[in-house]
């Protein structure tokens, strides 16, 4: 007889499982965390290994000469920007046309759901200007993008100047096999979103934009440039994009290889590459780098203008020039040469970049194993027949009675939790006007505080749920609910990790222990406290403080709290502006799941 | 009187012997010289030369494979094989590639010293026509009847053929165009087919790929000599990185082969043993290999120009040959037949007699 169909064997297995339930859970969890820390041993170091054959080595001769002229153009741009009080559209169009590009503009406008206090904007209207350098001999099937954002004030003038200088230099070369699009976008991410939607004929976020008059081919790669000083000491490469997506690491390795060839310092996450990951300090350094990257990915924000390209499977990265207090400075001509080399290499690309799937799945499965084990354990407990009563009621009726009651007792918390989730998703935006009238707060604060209010109100639910339900829940009832909740959590976290591994990992780290230990029989006050600490909102609060620590900018509690509020508002805005999935995920799926466990804790 | 006659007799005998010996010696000398020239002429056994030069990889970063093939093409053409006897197969067009900063050129030396594309390159199989099937059809001659002559290998049993392959290869196979492979077994069988159909006299096979020596392991037909740029388990390395163009321009083995061939001219007496020494490990990093066990002649007696050139034996003579004397010839025997008019008249006579005898009434039965 087979292993699972032999009743004796089955019973033995089941008893083994129930006995070893807790040890297995603990072991799985620890193994998962340990494996994750082990990843930091050889973390996201930029290596020189290239998987794409066409990229090859850095074997090009860079000859860009016009760094000084680029700086002059940047200064002109800055003057015209001040005069125009925004994007100097006419001057840009004229300058790009003088360099031989085909120039087009795009208007866009957007009303944010509530005012953005970080960037101080509410009704956004702007223009993007882009010029296309057509490949002299190639068919117009592919394109590369170089973009620089037009920010108000004194920043990024040098970036636009360098962009125009490179445009002029590239125009004189005959070896381009792809069109190159030079884009200057206004209102950074909003303008970029409008341009990308116009280019690809999609409209996912409800923005108003004028259609693009001119187009290149399908975009193969994009670089976004941020440069605010005449000389730099290092270049920072930013890879994290919307929803935690990363570009193909070949792009990062190519950039690193060129930095090494030209002799410019390259940093990632603001930290230099170190080779001594054997030593303790080296290891902690790499752990810090990795944690920074995980947090940035988990937030689901695009950390540079490039972040929005990744959704269209266009490999993109942002390059930031940093001027710190080192002695060795690099001038703009060298940066221009670096970009020239990169674009020359990207020109050689013959196929789109491959999709690199790093397998962190093992870590996640380890963590989630214990949820599955819990589920099995519960199933076993449920399968044991209930003790017979001494009444004369027949077994069948009793079974049916308990079955229906069981279903109702599970369905009610599920529905109510999800309704709370929906409330958390919709109420803050809908009622911001009413809140502003009633309380002396700004719209942003109203939204954020409403969200926190709804979240906290959900904590009071179990008492109300039970008042609704007639009769009492049974011993079996909470087991069924926990079974459902645990499976739900496993599926949810698994799917999240597929899209955004870091987010899935952080949620798993905090929610899986919750799933493991919560029953109605543990001490209520202590476990309620632990449950609240491990809830998504508190995880976010701690992450904010931790993130600041990692960046070596620790904050006091006041500042941290304000930062926390702004993080929530940014998260909501990201969802409405760019389609980030973190806010709906947490509000509509993770929070109800956590509420289910809260319900189980207060099961009567 | 007796003395005078004996003297005369002696002089006569002496003259006779002298002239006889002189005559025989001279004729012997002549015969000997004739034999030497003829021997040289027929020592290799071939009367014409063919070359099949194949580059199997496409894409811009495989520029060097096209440059390899074109270098061999250039040498082979320079040494005398005409385009009609060269089948050139290039899987991609580097000269007109959009990424080429110097269009219409393919360089083989960095700093753009030598343009092997020139202005008289004739490519017979280009782009996607370079497939395993087409290559094997060219070798075995099994082409559809509509194939033009320039795409055929019209060799006979007195042809010496040079076959040069380059691209990406592995242990026992060569990659064609990123989508298919030819194995060493298929190649050996193709050569056996050529031998059975008497399509070559002697064949020189050169391959410049990674693990190239595996491609000639399976040969079993006679009169094959093979050279490869690297042994099994070794990679053939590229050479000549050029920063202006942005790719490697040549492979090491063919680069040194080209250098070696630049010193060969149609009258060179360099033999195969020198060719085996091209690109030792110190220059090539990989170990070139060769195989001569199937070849009947000693490699030391095989000239480079037997395969790489199309050499006609020309003997320069300082004698004047008088061509104005009429050469008496016997009149040619011509078949004789009676003149046409006579035959016609004979038949008319017969018909008239017939109708006279049997009457005119039968005439209407005929007409």
Contacts between the chains, C-beta under 8 A, distances in Angstrom:
chain1	res1	chain2	res2	distance
A	53	B	61	6.4
A	54	B	59	7.0
A	54	B	60	7.3
A	54	B	61	5.4
A	56	B	61	5.8
A	56	B	247	7.7
A	59	B	241	5.2
A	59	B	243	6.1
A	59	B	246	5.9
A	59	B	247	7.2
A	59	B	248	7.7
A	60	B	243	6.0
A	60	B	246	4.7
A	61	B	243	3.5
A	61	B	244	5.3
A	61	B	246	7.7
A	135	B	98	6.3
A	136	B	98	7.8
A	137	B	98	4.7
A	137	B	103	7.5
A	138	B	98	4.0
A	173	B	101	7.2
A	174	B	101	6.3
A	174	B	103	7.2
A	175	B	98	7.4
A	175	B	99	5.3
A	175	B	100	6.6
A	175	B	101	4.1
A	175	B	246	7.9
A	176	B	98	7.4
A	177	B	97	7.7
A	177	B	98	3.9
A	177	B	99	4.8
A	344	B	246	6.2
A	345	B	246	8.0
A	347	B	99	6.3
A	348	B	60	5.8
A	348	B	61	6.6
A	348	B	99	6.2
A	348	B	246	7.0
A	350	B	59	5.5
A	350	B	60	6.9
